[in-house]
Amino acid sequence: MFGIGPLELVVIAIVAVLVFGPDRLPEFARTAGRLLRQVRSMVNNAQNDLRNELGPEFADLELQDLNPKNFVRKHLLDPMDEDEKPVTEFTDSTPQRLPAGQRPPYDPEST
């Protein structure tokens, strides 16, 4: 939970009791819980709106997928479907040599 150990949690609880007092602490906890529920609701609504606006192609969109590490892991490192072949099967790693005296192809529109 946020990298907080049990000892730190006890210290935070003691400081909270000292700062807010035992009478106001339940009210503060209730308010914090209500705020957390509202934030979660807003995030879920935003995520649902994003899915609806993007269309059915992105129905399985998760916000965690937008993290670059997760994006790479999901789209490049996960196993491919059975009908897809890896790119390495399509590429030839041996260089193609031109016959002696032949010029390489030139595309004037490429520059």
Residue pairs with C-beta under 8 A, 6 or more apart in sequence:
4 12
16 25
16 28
17 25
20 28
43 63
47 61
47 62
47 63
50 58
50 61
51 58
51 59
51 61
54 61
64 70
65 71
65 74
80 86
98 104
